[in-house]
């Protein structure tokens, strides 16, 4: 009996040791290699790392797992926009937006509401009559108030902050775009939107969001708008620099100056729609009406190694600047999860194969991911 007990213990010990050992050299190497930090881990507790998602992204289990693992913040790409929520006056459709809000809550992620007023993806009836003429100011404000009240109250307690107005500063105009809201409400249409948003939910953060504000042609106009909002006494927690940048421009010094200038006006800064276009195009920016009929599509079969290196270098340079300004920047959001979900596959030329994000079409991290992690780690608070 004693011999049997000793033998049994020996057999059990050998079995446990066998289970503990890796089954292959590759498995041994994998187990000894520490896992790379995620984006949100590298960013630390005071810098949100976000991505834009669609409700359909969450139907893909692998993509949904990547989102929950890497990011601390979500922005809905389209589902919170006025046309998505209230295409017909008085008929609100929250199902797809709620799906994103629920996912964020389930995974302890912050949620950004994008957006309450934009000249694109907004129903015509908000600011125009059936003849496409501007509504009287009072009627336009009443329509906007009803929309903002209903939407913000629906998501009250679930949203960290709202992009109240999106892209109001003009490209070619001397100052503000002459949008339907501008025509109906008047020169103070941006101020009025912020007042309505604060009245609807006094506890939520409010942002202004735009592209190319670092460019000289638009920077002074953007500064003017921020100063006017501050002078009007409205709540303005942060300004969102979208960050739809190209692989070779703008210069990072221009980006840094923009951050410094905005912070100097007493507002926080967010990078809200970051991507780096690797394809040739005529113009920078994110004016969705500025489409191009044709353009080269050189990377249909994947990004060559030298371009991967160039993209990684570009992201590294950008994030060294962003990480340097951790005190001023509170959030960095990528406009998409992976290359396959990027809007740049359809803009400015439809049907091209772009590679502007940190994860490829197989949801694998690219060299650019490593460059971002290194920049964040190098600047992390000690």
C-alpha positions, 0 to 999 in steps of 0.5 A: 500500500505504501509503495502504491501511494508513493508511485501515485504521487510520482505519477501525479507530479510528472503529470502536473509538470507535463501540463505546466511545460509548453507543448512547442518551442513557439509556445515557450517563446510566446509564454516568455514574451510579455504582452505589449501594453494596450493603447489605454494602458500606455496613455494612463488614467488621465488621457482617454484613448478612443475610436469611432465606431458604428453599431455594426462594428460591435456585431463582429466579435473579434473587432468588438473585443479589440475595441474593448481591449485597446480603448477607453472611450467611444464616439459614434461615427454616424449614429448620434447625428441629427439625420440618424436620430430624427430624420422625420420631425418628431420621430426619434430613432435611438436603437443604433445609438443605444447599442453603442451607448450600452456597449460603452457602459458594459465595458466601462468606457466613456462615450462622446456624443457626436454631434448636435449641429452640423450642416451635413447629415442633418434633416432639411426641416430643422432650418428650412421650409418645404421650399428650401428657404430659411425658417424664421429665427424663432422656428429654427431655434425651436426646432433645434431646442426640441432636438437637443433637449430630447437627444441630450435627455435620452443620453443623460448620465451616459455621455461624457461630453457632446460635440455641440457644433461641428465644422462651423468655421468656413474654408473659403468664407471669411469667417463662418460657413453660411449654412442653413442654420446660419441663414435661419438663426443668424450670426450667433447660431453657434452661441445659441446651440451651446446655450441650448445644450447647456440648458438641456444638461448642465452637467455634461461637457460641451465641445466645438469640433473642426478640421484643419484648424492648425492650418494658417488659413483657418487658425485665426478664424477658429481662434476668433470663434473660441474667443467669441464663445468665451465672451458670450459666457457659454460653457466650452470645455474643450476644442476638438482638433479633428486630426485628419492628417496626411503622411507628409503634412501638416508639419508637427510644429504647426499642430503644436502651435495650434494646441498651445494657442487653444490652451492659451485661451483657457480650454482643453484640447482633444484630438477627435478624429485622428487618421493618417492618409497614405494615399495621394490626394489633391487636398487635405481636410475633411470637407465631405463634399470635396470628393475627387473623381479619380486617384491612384490606388497603389496599395490594394494588396497591402502596405509595402514595408517602406510605407509601413515604416514611413507611416510609423515614423509619422505617427511617432512624430505626431504622438511625441507632440501630443504626449508632450502636451498631456496637461492640455490634451484630455482625449485622443480618438482615432476615426475608425477601429482598423483600416477596413473600417476607415472612411478614407476607403471612400473619401476623397475617392470612392473604392480605394484601399487605404491604410490610415490606422494602427490596426490592419484589416486582420485586426493586427497591430501595425508598426505604427501601433508600436510607434504610438505605444513608445511615444506614450510610454516615453512621456508617461507620468513617473 
